[in-house]
Amino acid sequence: MAVYAAADGVTSFFICKLSSRIGRTIPLTLNFLLDIGNYMICLFWIPTDSTVWLVYIIFMIAGTIDGIWQPLINGKQSFFIARSFVSCGNHTYTQRSKFEYLKKRNVAE
C-alpha cells in the first residue's frame, strides 16, 4: 500500500501541472491504456516465487491510475460546482424545480 500511495501522490502532483498545459484528453487516454494494461497483467500473470516483485509493480500502476483519475475528476466537479451545477445527472431536478417555480408564479413555460 505504501507503493500505491507514493505513486498516487507523485502522479497527482505532476498530472495537475501537466493537464493545465496540455488538457485532459492525453492524460485520460494514458490512464485508459495503463488501466487496460494493469488488467491484462492481472489476467495473464501466473504467480510464482520468482515473480513476487510484480505485485509491487501492479500496485504502483494502480496508484498511478488513481493519481491521474482523482485530480482530473475533482477538477471536472469543481467546474460544475462553480456554475451551480452538481453534475449532468442533476438536470432532471433543476428542470423540475424550474417548473415548480414557474407554476407557483402562474407563468406558462
MMTF fields as JSON, N, C-alpha, C and O atoms, coordinates in Angstrom:
{
  "mmtfVersion": "1.0.0",
  "mmtfProducer": "UNKNOWN",
  "numBonds": 435,
  "numAtoms": 436,
  "numGroups": 109,
  "numChains": 1,
  "numModels": 1,
  "chainsPerModel": [1],
  "groupsPerChain": [109],
  "chainIdList": ["A"],
  "bondAtomList": [4, 2, 8, 6, 12, 10, 16, 14, 20, 18, 24, 22, 28, 26, 32, 30, 36, 34, 40, 38, 44, 42, 48, 46, 52, 50, 56, 54, 60, 58, 64, 62, 68, 66, 72, 70, 76, 74, 80, 78, 84, 82, 88, 86, 92, 90, 96, 94, 100, 98, 104, 102, 108, 106, 112, 110, 116, 114, 120, 118, 124, 122, 128, 126, 132, 130, 136, 134, 140, 138, 144, 142, 148, 146, 152, 150, 156, 154, 160, 158, 164, 162, 168, 166, 172, 170, 176, 174, 180, 178, 184, 182, 188, 186, 192, 190, 196, 194, 200, 198, 204, 202, 208, 206, 212, 210, 216, 214, 220, 218, 224, 222, 228, 226, 232, 230, 236, 234, 240, 238, 244, 242, 248, 246, 252, 250, 256, 254, 260, 258, 264, 262, 268, 266, 272, 270, 276, 274, 280, 278, 284, 282, 288, 286, 292, 290, 296, 294, 300, 298, 304, 302, 308, 306, 312, 310, 316, 314, 320, 318, 324, 322, 328, 326, 332, 330, 336, 334, 340, 338, 344, 342, 348, 346, 352, 350, 356, 354, 360, 358, 364, 362, 368, 366, 372, 370, 376, 374, 380, 378, 384, 382, 388, 386, 392, 390, 396, 394, 400, 398, 404, 402, 408, 406, 412, 410, 416, 414, 420, 418, 424, 422, 428, 426, 432, 430],
  "bondOrderList": [1, 1, 1, 1, 1, 1, 1, 1, 1, 1, 1, 1, 1, 1, 1, 1, 1, 1, 1, 1, 1, 1, 1, 1, 1, 1, 1, 1, 1, 1, 1, 1, 1, 1, 1, 1, 1, 1, 1, 1, 1, 1, 1, 1, 1, 1, 1, 1, 1, 1, 1, 1, 1, 1, 1, 1, 1, 1, 1, 1, 1, 1, 1, 1, 1, 1, 1, 1, 1, 1, 1, 1, 1, 1, 1, 1, 1, 1, 1, 1, 1, 1, 1, 1, 1, 1, 1, 1, 1, 1, 1, 1, 1, 1, 1, 1, 1, 1, 1, 1, 1, 1, 1, 1, 1, 1, 1, 1],
  "groupList": [{"groupName": "MET", "atomNameList": ["N", "CA", "C", "O"], "elementList": ["N", "C", "C", "O"], "formalChargeList": [0, 0, 0, 0], "bondAtomList": [1, 0, 2, 1, 3, 2], "bondOrderList": [1, 1, 2], "singleLetterCode": "M", "chemCompType": "L-PEPTIDE LINKING"}, {"groupName": "ALA", "atomNameList": ["N", "CA", "C", "O"], "elementList": ["N", "C", "C", "O"], "formalChargeList": [0, 0, 0, 0], "bondAtomList": [1, 0, 2, 1, 3, 2], "bondOrderList": [1, 1, 2], "singleLetterCode": "A", "chemCompType": "L-PEPTIDE LINKING"}, {"groupName": "VAL", "atomNameList": ["N", "CA", "C", "O"], "elementList": ["N", "C", "C", "O"], "formalChargeList": [0, 0, 0, 0], "bondAtomList": [1, 0, 2, 1, 3, 2], "bondOrderList": [1, 1, 2], "singleLetterCode": "V", "chemCompType": "L-PEPTIDE LINKING"}, {"groupName": "TYR", "atomNameList": ["N", "CA", "C", "O"], "elementList": ["N", "C", "C", "O"], "formalChargeList": [0, 0, 0, 0], "bondAtomList": [1, 0, 2, 1, 3, 2], "bondOrderList": [1, 1, 2], "singleLetterCode": "Y", "chemCompType": "L-PEPTIDE LINKING"}, {"groupName": "ASP", "atomNameList": ["N", "CA", "C", "O"], "elementList": ["N", "C", "C", "O"], "formalChargeList": [0, 0, 0, 0], "bondAtomList": [1, 0, 2, 1, 3, 2], "bondOrderList": [1, 1, 2], "singleLetterCode": "D", "chemCompType": "L-PEPTIDE LINKING"}, {"groupName": "GLY", "atomNameList": ["N", "CA", "C", "O"], "elementList": ["N", "C", "C", "O"], "formalChargeList": [0, 0, 0, 0], "bondAtomList": [1, 0, 2, 1, 3, 2], "bondOrderList": [1, 1, 2], "singleLetterCode": "G", "chemCompType": "PEPTIDE LINKING"}, {"groupName": "THR", "atomNameList": ["N", "CA", "C", "O"], "elementList": ["N", "C", "C", "O"], "formalChargeList": [0, 0, 0, 0], "bondAtomList": [1, 0, 2, 1, 3, 2], "bondOrderList": [1, 1, 2], "singleLetterCode": "T", "chemCompType": "L-PEPTIDE LINKING"}, {"groupName": "SER", "atomNameList": ["N", "CA", "C", "O"], "elementList": ["N", "C", "C", "O"], "formalChargeList": [0, 0, 0, 0], "bondAtomList": [1, 0, 2, 1, 3, 2], "bondOrderList": [1, 1, 2], "singleLetterCode": "S", "chemCompType": "L-PEPTIDE LINKING"}, {"groupName": "PHE", "atomNameList": ["N", "CA", "C", "O"], "elementList": ["N", "C", "C", "O"], "formalChargeList": [0, 0, 0, 0], "bondAtomList": [1, 0, 2, 1, 3, 2], "bondOrderList": [1, 1, 2], "singleLetterCode": "F", "chemCompType": "L-PEPTIDE LINKING"}, {"groupName": "ILE", "atomNameList": ["N", "CA", "C", "O"], "elementList": ["N", "C", "C", "O"], "formalChargeList": [0, 0, 0, 0], "bondAtomList": [1, 0, 2, 1, 3, 2], "bondOrderList": [1, 1, 2], "singleLetterCode": "I", "chemCompType": "L-PEPTIDE LINKING"}, {"groupName": "CYS", "atomNameList": ["N", "CA", "C", "O"], "elementList": ["N", "C", "C", "O"], "formalChargeList": [0, 0, 0, 0], "bondAtomList": [1, 0, 2, 1, 3, 2], "bondOrderList": [1, 1, 2], "singleLetterCode": "C", "chemCompType": "L-PEPTIDE LINKING"}, {"groupName": "LYS", "atomNameList": ["N", "CA", "C", "O"], "elementList": ["N", "C", "C", "O"], "formalChargeList": [0, 0, 0, 0], "bondAtomList": [1, 0, 2, 1, 3, 2], "bondOrderList": [1, 1, 2], "singleLetterCode": "K", "chemCompType": "L-PEPTIDE LINKING"}, {"groupName": "LEU", "atomNameList": ["N", "CA", "C", "O"], "elementList": ["N", "C", "C", "O"], "formalChargeList": [0, 0, 0, 0], "bondAtomList": [1, 0, 2, 1, 3, 2], "bondOrderList": [1, 1, 2], "singleLetterCode": "L", "chemCompType": "L-PEPTIDE LINKING"}, {"groupName": "ARG", "atomNameList": ["N", "CA", "C", "O"], "elementList": ["N", "C", "C", "O"], "formalChargeList": [0, 0, 0, 0], "bondAtomList": [1, 0, 2, 1, 3, 2], "bondOrderList": [1, 1, 2], "singleLetterCode": "R", "chemCompType": "L-PEPTIDE LINKING"}, {"groupName": "PRO", "atomNameList": ["N", "CA", "C", "O"], "elementList": ["N", "C", "C", "O"], "formalChargeList": [0, 0, 0, 0], "bondAtomList": [1, 0, 2, 1, 3, 2], "bondOrderList": [1, 1, 2], "singleLetterCode": "P", "chemCompType": "L-PEPTIDE LINKING"}, {"groupName": "ASN", "atomNameList": ["N", "CA", "C", "O"], "elementList": ["N", "C", "C", "O"], "formalChargeList": [0, 0, 0, 0], "bondAtomList": [1, 0, 2, 1, 3, 2], "bondOrderList": [1, 1, 2], "singleLetterCode": "N", "chemCompType": "L-PEPTIDE LINKING"}, {"groupName": "TRP", "atomNameList": ["N", "CA", "C", "O"], "elementList": ["N", "C", "C", "O"], "formalChargeList": [0, 0, 0, 0], "bondAtomList": [1, 0, 2, 1, 3, 2], "bondOrderList": [1, 1, 2], "singleLetterCode": "W", "chemCompType": "L-PEPTIDE LINKING"}, {"groupName": "GLN", "atomNameList": ["N", "CA", "C", "O"], "elementList": ["N", "C", "C", "O"], "formalChargeList": [0, 0, 0, 0], "bondAtomList": [1, 0, 2, 1, 3, 2], "bondOrderList": [1, 1, 2], "singleLetterCode": "Q", "chemCompType": "L-PEPTIDE LINKING"}, {"groupName": "HIS", "atomNameList": ["N", "CA", "C", "O"], "elementList": ["N", "C", "C", "O"], "formalChargeList": [0, 0, 0, 0], "bondAtomList": [1, 0, 2, 1, 3, 2], "bondOrderList": [1, 1, 2], "singleLetterCode": "H", "chemCompType": "L-PEPTIDE LINKING"}, {"groupName": "GLU", "atomNameList": ["N", "CA", "C", "O"], "elementList": ["N", "C", "C", "O"], "formalChargeList": [0, 0, 0, 0], "bondAtomList": [1, 0, 2, 1, 3, 2], "bondOrderList": [1, 1, 2], "singleLetterCode": "E", "chemCompType": "L-PEPTIDE LINKING"}],
  "groupTypeList": [0, 1, 2, 3, 1, 1, 1, 4, 5, 2, 6, 7, 8, 8, 9, 10, 11, 12, 7, 7, 13, 9, 5, 13, 6, 9, 14, 12, 6, 12, 15, 8, 12, 12, 4, 9, 5, 15, 3, 0, 9, 10, 12, 8, 16, 9, 14, 6, 4, 7, 6, 2, 16, 12, 2, 3, 9, 9, 8, 0, 9, 1, 5, 6, 9, 4, 5, 9, 16, 17, 14, 12, 9, 15, 5, 11, 17, 7, 8, 8, 9, 1, 13, 7, 8, 2, 7, 10, 5, 15, 18, 6, 3, 6, 17, 13, 7, 11, 8, 19, 3, 12, 11, 11, 13, 15, 2, 1, 19],
  "groupIdList": [1, 2, 3, 4, 5, 6, 7, 8, 9, 10, 11, 12, 13, 14, 15, 16, 17, 18, 19, 20, 21, 22, 23, 24, 25, 26, 27, 28, 29, 30, 31, 32, 33, 34, 35, 36, 37, 38, 39, 40, 41, 42, 43, 44, 45, 46, 47, 48, 49, 50, 51, 52, 53, 54, 55, 56, 57, 58, 59, 60, 61, 62, 63, 64, 65, 66, 67, 68, 69, 70, 71, 72, 73, 74, 75, 76, 77, 78, 79, 80, 81, 82, 83, 84, 85, 86, 87, 88, 89, 90, 91, 92, 93, 94, 95, 96, 97, 98, 99, 100, 101, 102, 103, 104, 105, 106, 107, 108, 109],
  "secStructList": [7, 2, 2, 2, 2, 2, 2, 2, 2, 2, 2, 2, 2, 2, 2, 2, 2, 2, 2, 2, 2, 2, 7, 1, 2, 2, 2, 2, 2, 2, 2, 2, 2, 2, 2, 2, 2, 2, 2, 2, 2, 2, 2, 2, 7, 7, 7, 7, 4, 4, 4, 6, 6, 2, 2, 2, 2, 2, 2, 2, 2, 2, 2, 2, 2, 2, 2, 2, 2, 2, 2, 2, 2, 2, 2, 2, 2, 2, 2, 2, 2, 6, 6, 6, 7, 7, 7, 4, 4, 4, 2, 2, 2, 2, 2, 2, 2, 2, 2, 2, 2, 2, 2, 2, 6, 6, 7, 7, 7],
  "xCoordList": [0.814, 0.0, 0.862, 0.434, 2.06, 2.953, 3.37, 3.501, 3.576, 3.926, 2.742, 2.92, 1.548, 0.328, 0.194, -0.035, 0.337, 0.172, 1.258, 0.978, 2.487, 3.579, 3.355, 3.521, 2.979, 2.718, 1.519, 1.52, 0.505, -0.682, -0.335, -0.751, 0.419, 0.782, 1.66, 1.418, 2.669, 3.591, 2.87, 3.031, 2.079, 1.361, 0.337, 0.174, -0.355, -1.351, -0.706, -1.264, 0.459, 1.145, 1.513, 1.25, 2.122, 2.597, 1.483, 1.586, 0.42, -0.651, -1.4, -1.909, -1.471, -2.118, -1.318, -1.887, -0.018, 0.834, 0.744, 0.684, 0.736, 0.722, -0.627, -0.677, -1.711, -3.032, -3.412, -4.238, -2.824, -3.112, -2.467, -2.885, -1.455, -0.791, -1.299, -1.433, -1.585, -1.956, -3.413, -3.863, -4.157, -5.564, -5.735, -4.781, -6.958, -7.271, -7.299, -7.257, -7.367, -7.55, -6.363, -6.553, -5.172, -3.982, -3.774, -3.529, -3.861, -3.729, -4.82, -4.544, -6.04, -7.1, -6.879, -7.195, -6.34, -6.006, -4.875, -4.915, -3.871, -2.789, -3.326, -2.902, -4.25, -4.854, -5.622, -5.555, -6.345, -7.068, -6.112, -6.373, -5.017, -4.047, -3.379, -3.17, -3.046, -2.467, -3.455, -3.08, -4.711, -5.73, -5.937, -5.996, -6.044, -6.202, -4.956, -5.066, -3.777, -2.546, -2.476, -2.019, -2.927, -2.932, -3.897, -3.587, -5.059, -5.993, -5.405, -5.597, -4.695, -4.083, -2.999, -2.88, -2.213, -1.197, -1.858, -1.432, -2.903, -3.594, -4.282, -4.399, -4.731, -5.427, -4.476, -4.776, -3.332, -2.438, -1.25, -0.496, -1.066, 0.083, -0.132, -1.185, 0.855, 0.839, 1.828, 3.038, 1.331, 2.222, 3.162, 2.74, 4.425, 5.423, 6.302, 6.169, 7.193, 8.091, 9.056, 9.48, 9.403, 10.364, 9.717, 10.431, 8.398, 7.731, 6.919, 5.934, 7.323, 6.628, 6.783, 5.882, 7.884, 8.126, 7.085, 6.89, 6.418, 5.421, 4.208, 3.495, 3.975, 2.891, 3.118, 2.17, 4.35, 4.673, 4.468, 4.026, 4.784, 4.574, 3.077, 2.651, 2.282, 0.839, 0.271, -0.553, 0.711, 0.228, 0.729, 0.017, 1.933, 2.44, 1.604, 1.272, 1.265, 0.438, -0.953, -1.517, -1.509, -2.835, -2.794, -3.74, -1.72, -1.578, -1.432, -1.958, -0.723, -0.579, -1.924, -2.252, -2.695, -4.027, -4.902, -5.581, -4.889, -5.685, -5.162, -5.942, -3.855, -3.264, -3.638, -3.616, -3.98, -4.45, -5.947, -6.393, -6.722, -8.171, -8.598, -9.387, -8.09, -8.607, -8.502, -9.509, -7.347, -7.306, -8.163, -8.77, -8.212, -8.994, -10.491, -11.244, -10.928, -12.345, -12.727, -13.781, -11.889, -12.183, -12.2, -13.009, -11.333, -11.348, -12.626, -13.169, -13.112, -14.367, -15.541, -16.433, -15.561, -16.649, -16.617, -17.668, -15.438, -15.373, -15.783, -16.256, -15.607, -16.068, -17.585, -18.105, -18.297, -19.75, -20.229, -21.207, -19.563, -19.985, -19.849, -20.678, -18.824, -18.636, -19.771, -20.013, -20.452, -21.552, -22.911, -23.892, -22.967, -24.193, -24.8, -25.996, -24.018, -24.475, -23.629, -22.401, -24.264, -23.506, -22.983, -21.804, -23.839, -23.411, -24.51, -25.553, -24.264, -25.274, -26.485, -27.584, -26.31, -27.422, -28.406, -29.504, -28.027, -28.879, -29.871, -30.686, -29.813, -30.638, -32.126, -32.882, -32.559, -33.972, -34.455, -35.539, -33.65, -34.034, -34.132, -35.067, -33.188, -33.242, -34.418, -35.031, -34.746, -35.898, -37.197, -38.093, -37.286, -38.486, -38.613, -39.712, -37.504, -37.532, -37.954, -38.714, -37.462, -37.837, -39.334, -40.013, -39.839, -41.259, -42.09, -43.092, -41.677, -42.401, -42.375, -43.373, -41.264, -41.15, -42.094, -42.789, -42.101, -42.978, -44.44, -45.296, -44.727, -46.099, -46.603, -47.76, -45.755, -46.15, -46.389, -47.225, -45.668, -45.823, -46.877, -47.139, -47.489, -48.52, -47.978, -48.618, -46.816, -46.196, -46.131, -45.62, -46.642, -46.59, -45.189, -44.525, -44.766, -43.411, -43.393, -42.331],
  "yCoordList": [-1.191, 0.0, 1.261, 2.31, 1.157, 2.315, 2.66, 3.834, 1.646, 1.885, 2.534, 3.449, 2.059, 2.625, 4.1, 4.948, 4.398, 5.779, 6.696, 7.841, 6.208, 7.028, 7.349, 8.492, 6.335, 6.56, 7.483, 8.332, 7.317, 8.165, 9.621, 10.516, 9.861, 11.235, 11.924, 13.077, 11.23, 11.821, 12.09, 13.155, 11.126, 11.3, 12.424, 13.195, 12.526, 13.588, 14.966, 15.879, 15.101, 16.39, 16.769, 17.888, 15.829, 16.151, 16.196, 16.933, 15.416, 15.425, 16.752, 17.196, 17.385, 18.712, 19.734, 20.542, 19.703, 20.623, 20.35, 21.272, 19.066, 18.682, 18.962, 19.475, 18.629, 18.802, 20.273, 20.61, 21.15, 22.572, 23.102, 24.132, 22.404, 22.828, 22.121, 22.737, 20.827, 20.063, 19.63, 19.065, 19.876, 19.476, 18.118, 17.532, 17.628, 16.371, 15.164, 14.03, 15.37, 14.261, 13.309, 12.095, 13.82, 12.965, 12.215, 11.009, 12.874, 12.103, 11.046, 9.964, 11.339, 10.339, 9.166, 8.024, 9.441, 8.364, 7.509, 6.282, 8.16, 7.424, 6.586, 5.449, 7.151, 6.435, 5.209, 4.146, 5.359, 4.232, 3.108, 1.938, 3.464, 2.449, 1.772, 0.559, 2.555, 1.966, 1.042, -0.02, 1.449, 0.64, -0.687, -1.744, -0.629, -1.861, -2.737, -3.958, -2.121, -2.881, -3.549, -4.686, -2.844, -3.425, -4.605, -5.62, -4.478, -5.6, -6.783, -7.931, -6.516, -7.599, -8.319, -9.543, -7.543, -8.158, -9.063, -10.198, -8.549, -9.351, -10.569, -11.602, -10.464, -11.572, -12.687, -13.867, -12.312, -13.31, -13.683, -14.591, -13.018, -13.289, -14.58, -14.782, -15.44, -16.668, -16.472, -16.466, -16.311, -16.026, -17.2, -18.353, -16.875, -17.836, -17.135, -15.933, -17.888, -17.293, -16.294, -15.348, -16.491, -15.594, -14.305, -13.372, -14.239, -13.031, -12.317, -11.644, -12.46, -11.78, -10.268, -9.527, -9.801, -8.366, -7.704, -6.49, -8.49, -7.931, -7.373, -6.514, -7.857, -7.32, -5.832, -5.047, -5.444, -4.035, -3.197, -2.051, -3.755, -3.049, -2.855, -1.791, -3.884, -3.786, -2.69, -1.892, -2.647, -1.604, -0.224, 0.765, -0.14, 1.142, 1.635, 2.818, 0.743, 1.124, 1.536, 2.505, 0.811, 1.168, 2.539, 3.317, 2.835, 4.147, 5.25, 6.348, 4.965, 5.936, 6.196, 7.339, 5.143, 5.291, 6.167, 7.068, 5.909, 6.712, 8.143, 9.085, 8.308, 9.643, 10.47, 11.699, 9.819, 10.541, 10.826, 11.935, 9.835, 9.997, 11.073, 11.953, 11.012, 11.862, 13.36, 14.056, 13.89, 15.339, 15.751, 16.822, 14.906, 15.274, 15.211, 16.048, 14.248, 14.158, 15.296, 15.909, 15.585, 16.674, 18.011, 18.876, 18.199, 19.429, 19.551, 20.647, 18.442, 18.452, 18.78, 19.529, 18.226, 18.522, 19.973, 20.603, 20.513, 21.912, 22.839, 23.949, 22.398, 23.174, 23.329, 24.418, 22.246, 22.312, 23.037, 23.783, 22.832, 23.466, 24.98, 25.716, 25.444, 26.884, 27.503, 28.707, 26.705, 27.206, 26.745, 26.73, 26.375, 25.966, 24.68, 24.447, 23.856, 22.539, 21.493, 21.59, 20.514, 19.449, 18.494, 18.14, 18.079, 17.223, 17.232, 17.861, 16.536, 16.472, 15.67, 15.884, 14.751, 13.967, 14.793, 14.329, 15.995, 16.882, 17.623, 18.399, 17.398, 18.13, 17.95, 18.919, 16.726, 16.468, 17.262, 17.845, 17.284, 18.02, 19.517, 20.17, 20.064, 21.507, 21.854, 22.907, 20.993, 21.26, 21.195, 22.019, 20.207, 20.083, 21.279, 21.796, 21.717, 22.869, 24.123, 24.944, 24.262, 25.402, 25.364, 26.39, 24.178, 24.03, 24.395, 25.102, 23.916, 24.239, 25.747, 26.315, 26.376, 27.816, 28.582, 29.507, 28.179, 28.849, 28.566, 29.426, 27.368, 27.01, 27.869, 28.291, 28.125, 28.968, 30.402, 31.1, 30.83, 32.213, 32.331, 33.428, 31.202, 31.151, 31.666, 32.461, 31.204, 31.58, 30.342, 29.302, 30.454, 29.308, 29.182, 30.179, 27.986, 27.776, 27.728, 27.559],
  "zCoordList": [0.0, 0.0, 0.0, -0.482, 0.534, 0.524, -0.905, -1.249, -1.729, -3.129, -3.847, -4.651, -3.555, -4.145, -3.768, -4.63, -2.482, -2.004, -2.55, -2.905, -2.621, -3.151, -4.633, -5.06, -5.407, -6.836, -7.027, -7.918, -6.194, -6.272, -5.983, -6.719, -4.925, -4.552, -5.576, -5.932, -6.047, -7.026, -8.345, -8.941, -8.795, -10.053, -9.956, -10.901, -8.821, -8.649, -8.758, -9.367, -8.166, -8.213, -9.643, -10.085, -10.363, -11.701, -12.744, -13.725, -12.543, -13.548, -13.521, -14.55, -12.358, -12.291, -13.081, -13.815, -12.935, -13.689, -15.188, -16.0, -15.535, -16.943, -17.605, -18.723, -16.923, -17.543, -17.695, -18.544, -16.887, -17.073, -18.352, -18.88, -18.847, -20.084, -21.326, -22.384, -21.203, -22.403, -22.426, -23.422, -21.369, -21.324, -20.672, -20.16, -20.698, -20.026, -20.946, -20.467, -22.227, -23.162, -23.161, -23.084, -23.244, -23.292, -21.972, -22.005, -20.815, -19.569, -19.386, -18.87, -19.796, -19.668, -20.625, -20.29, -21.809, -22.735, -22.178, -22.265, -21.609, -20.957, -19.801, -19.598, -19.055, -17.942, -18.424, -17.806, -19.521, -20.092, -20.482, -20.202, -21.121, -21.543, -20.341, -20.349, -19.311, -18.101, -17.405, -16.909, -17.372, -16.712, -17.443, -16.814, -18.749, -19.535, -19.392, -19.272, -19.406, -19.221, -17.862, -17.744, -16.838, -15.493, -15.415, -14.79, -16.043, -16.079, -16.835, -16.436, -17.917, -18.685, -17.878, -17.932, -17.13, -16.277, -15.251, -15.039, -14.617, -13.595, -14.2, -13.54, -15.426, -16.063, -16.491, -16.31, -17.058, -17.635, -16.76, -17.11, -15.649, -14.79, -14.018, -13.414, -14.039, -13.251, -12.112, -12.34, -10.886, -9.758, -9.448, -9.36, -9.291, -8.833, -7.805, -7.58, -7.19, -6.197, -6.818, -6.154, -8.076, -8.711, -9.24, -9.609, -9.281, -9.793, -8.716, -9.022, -7.48, -6.382, -6.513, -6.121, -7.045, -7.201, -8.097, -8.03, -8.93, -9.835, -9.082, -9.603, -7.865, -7.047, -6.79, -6.825, -6.537, -6.298, -7.553, -7.471, -8.697, -9.964, -10.212, -10.661, -9.919, -10.1, -9.208, -9.653, -7.943, -7.038, -7.461, -7.287, -8.008, -8.486, -9.667, -9.737, -10.587, -11.726, -11.251, -11.759, -10.283, -9.751, -9.07, -9.194, -8.361, -7.751, -8.776, -8.593, -9.849, -10.931, -11.596, -11.916, -11.803, -12.394, -11.506, -11.998, -10.214, -9.289, -9.217, -9.075, -9.312, -9.298, -10.512, -10.456, -11.6, -12.78, -12.662, -12.96, -12.23, -12.151, -11.169, -11.515, -9.958, -8.889, -9.182, -9.052, -9.568, -9.849, -11.037, -11.028, -12.054, -13.234, -12.953, -13.451, -12.177, -11.82, -10.883, -11.054, -9.901, -8.974, -9.687, -9.351, -10.655, -11.448, -12.25, -12.392, -12.776, -13.53, -12.628, -13.026, -11.404, -10.473, -10.029, -9.913, -9.78, -9.357, -10.499, -10.253, -11.736, -12.884, -12.839, -13.083, -12.529, -12.464, -11.213, -11.273, -10.088, -8.848, -8.952, -8.416, -9.63, -9.79, -10.6, -10.509, -11.375, -12.193, -11.67, -12.414, -10.409, -9.706, -10.242, -10.067, -10.878, -11.315, -10.616, -10.603, -10.048, -9.393, -10.443, -10.433, -11.339, -12.441, -13.496, -13.321, -14.574, -15.622, -15.175, -15.688, -14.233, -13.718, -12.912, -12.604, -12.573, -11.802, -12.693, -12.195, -13.968, -14.937, -14.656, -14.719, -14.349, -14.088, -12.886, -12.914, -11.83, -10.628, -10.909, -10.446, -11.654, -11.929, -12.818, -12.644, -13.766, -14.622, -13.823, -14.004, -12.941, -12.116, -11.173, -10.971, -10.603, -9.718, -10.474, -9.96, -11.679, -12.511, -12.812, -12.758, -13.127, -13.397, -12.165, -12.28, -10.988, -9.757, -9.48, -9.035, -9.738, -9.527, -10.457, -10.036, -11.722, -12.679, -12.386, -12.593, -11.907, -11.57, -10.406, -10.406, -9.43, -8.307, -8.735, -8.161, -9.726, -10.207, -11.293, -11.785, -11.678, -12.73, -14.065, -14.753, -14.397, -15.663, -16.538, -16.121, -17.731, -18.65, -19.221, -19.503, -19.383, -19.894, -21.386, -21.985]
}
